[in-house]
């Protein structure tokens, strides 16, 4: 079996931005998830809306949306994309002691939005950490992953 070619490297192994000019614009969507694991008392502080820095869940949601819009500024070889929709859900789960973050990003473009969804989850999780670090320094940002994508020449993907 031939080794897969990495699209962000040229023939000499140097980084390059993929040329998508010949690709058709198609509807694309990607969903990513991640978690912030914390102590029960920290989770209660997050859900109370009375933390020193304000409403943790709303601020994290907004940070995720803003991050998706700026992905091309953060990830060197990402294309700037006309995003048509960004949904970020930040949900506390008392049973697991986590804040679960889900981001879905949509566009009609020549390339996909997986990185935008992953960036939204990552920055939302880091925002949760930042807003709660005075209460708990050993929180864990974990399990950031792509769970679903549709559109484009590589087809649909759903994580097992």
FENLINNOR-V42176 format. One record per pair of residues at least 4 apart in sequence whose ideal C-beta (glycine too) atoms are under 8 Angstrom apart, sorted by sequence separation. I is the first residue (numbers start at 1). J is the second residue. D is the distance in whole Angstrom. If there is no record, write none. Layout:
BEGIN
I	J	D
I	J	D
END
This chain:
BEGIN
5	9	8
9	13	5
10	14	5
38	42	4
39	43	7
40	44	6
41	45	7
42	46	6
43	47	6
44	48	6
51	55	8
54	58	8
55	59	6
56	60	6
57	61	6
58	62	6
59	63	6
60	64	6
61	65	7
62	66	6
63	67	6
64	68	7
65	69	7
66	70	6
67	71	7
70	74	6
71	75	6
74	78	8
93	97	8
109	113	8
113	117	6
114	118	6
115	119	6
116	120	6
117	121	7
118	122	6
119	123	6
120	124	6
121	125	6
122	126	6
123	127	6
124	128	7
125	129	7
126	130	6
127	131	6
128	132	6
129	133	6
132	136	6
133	137	6
9	14	7
10	15	8
38	43	5
45	50	7
46	51	7
49	54	8
51	56	6
54	59	6
93	98	5
151	156	8
9	15	6
10	16	5
45	51	6
49	55	5
53	59	7
72	78	5
92	98	8
93	99	7
107	113	5
133	139	7
150	156	5
8	15	6
9	16	7
49	56	8
67	74	7
71	78	5
72	79	6
92	99	5
93	100	5
106	113	7
132	139	6
149	156	7
150	157	8
8	16	6
38	46	7
49	57	8
72	80	4
91	99	7
92	100	8
105	113	4
148	156	8
149	157	5
8	17	8
47	56	8
72	81	7
90	99	6
91	100	5
148	157	7
8	18	6
46	56	4
47	57	7
71	81	8
90	100	8
91	101	8
129	139	6
148	158	5
7	18	5
45	56	8
46	57	7
89	100	8
90	101	5
91	102	8
105	116	4
128	139	8
146	157	7
147	158	7
148	159	7
89	101	7
105	117	5
129	141	6
147	159	5
88	101	7
89	102	5
104	117	7
146	159	7
69	83	6
88	102	7
89	103	8
103	117	5
145	159	7
68	83	6
87	102	8
88	103	5
103	118	8
105	120	7
126	141	7
87	103	7
125	141	5
69	86	7
86	103	7
87	104	5
103	120	4
68	86	5
86	104	8
87	105	8
103	121	5
85	104	8
86	105	5
102	121	7
122	141	8
125	144	7
68	88	8
85	105	7
86	106	8
101	121	5
65	86	5
85	106	4
103	124	7
64	86	8
83	105	6
84	106	5
122	144	6
65	88	5
83	106	7
84	107	5
101	124	5
121	144	5
64	88	4
83	107	5
84	108	6
101	125	6
82	107	6
64	90	7
81	107	5
82	108	8
99	125	8
118	144	6
61	88	5
82	109	6
101	128	8
118	145	8
60	88	8
61	89	7
81	109	5
118	146	6
61	90	5
99	128	5
117	146	7
60	90	5
79	109	8
81	111	7
83	113	7
86	116	8
79	110	8
79	111	5
81	113	6
88	120	6
114	146	5
57	90	5
83	116	7
88	121	8
86	120	7
90	124	6
57	92	7
68	103	7
81	116	7
114	149	6
88	124	6
113	149	8
64	101	7
68	105	5
78	115	5
112	149	6
78	116	8
90	128	7
60	99	7
64	103	6
112	151	7
75	115	6
112	152	5
60	101	7
111	152	7
57	99	7
112	154	8
56	99	8
71	115	5
75	119	7
47	92	5
68	113	8
71	116	5
74	119	6
46	92	6
69	116	8
68	116	4
71	119	4
43	92	6
68	117	7
70	119	8
43	94	7
68	119	6
67	119	5
68	120	4
46	99	6
67	120	5
40	94	7
43	97	6
43	98	8
65	120	7
67	122	7
43	99	7
64	120	4
67	123	3
40	97	6
64	121	7
66	123	8
67	124	7
39	97	7
18	77	7
20	79	7
37	96	8
38	97	6
64	123	6
17	77	5
37	97	6
38	98	7
63	123	5
64	124	3
15	76	7
16	77	7
18	79	8
35	96	8
37	98	5
38	99	7
63	124	5
15	77	6
17	79	7
36	98	6
35	98	4
36	99	5
61	124	7
63	126	8
64	127	8
35	99	7
60	124	4
63	127	4
35	100	5
36	101	7
60	125	8
34	100	8
35	101	7
33	100	7
34	101	5
60	127	4
33	101	7
59	127	6
60	128	5
8	77	5
33	102	5
32	102	7
33	103	8
31	102	7
32	103	5
56	127	8
60	131	7
31	103	7
56	128	6
59	131	6
31	104	4
30	104	7
31	105	8
29	104	7
30	105	6
56	131	5
29	105	7
56	132	6
29	106	5
53	130	8
54	131	7
28	106	7
29	107	8
53	131	5
27	106	7
28	107	5
27	107	8
28	108	7
51	131	6
27	108	5
28	109	6
51	132	7
26	108	7
30	112	6
32	114	7
46	128	7
52	134	6
25	108	5
26	109	8
28	111	8
30	113	5
25	109	6
26	110	8
28	112	5
29	113	7
30	114	4
51	135	8
25	110	6
28	113	6
32	117	4
46	131	8
24	110	7
30	116	7
31	117	6
32	118	5
46	132	6
23	110	4
30	117	4
34	121	4
45	132	7
23	111	7
30	118	8
32	120	7
33	121	6
34	122	7
21	110	7
32	121	5
36	125	5
20	110	4
34	124	8
35	125	8
42	132	6
45	135	5
20	111	5
34	125	5
36	128	5
18	111	7
36	129	6
42	135	5
38	132	7
41	135	8
42	136	4
39	136	6
42	139	7
38	136	6
38	139	5
37	139	6
38	140	8
36	139	6
37	140	4
36	140	7
36	141	6
37	142	6
35	141	8
36	142	8
34	141	7
35	142	5
34	142	7
35	143	5
34	143	6
33	143	7
34	144	4
33	144	7
34	145	7
32	144	7
33	145	6
32	145	7
32	146	5
33	147	5
31	146	8
32	147	6
30	146	6
31	147	5
31	148	4
30	148	7
31	149	7
29	148	8
30	149	4
29	149	7
30	150	8
28	149	7
29	150	5
28	150	7
29	151	6
27	150	8
28	151	3
27	151	5
28	152	6
26	151	5
26	152	6
23	153	7
END
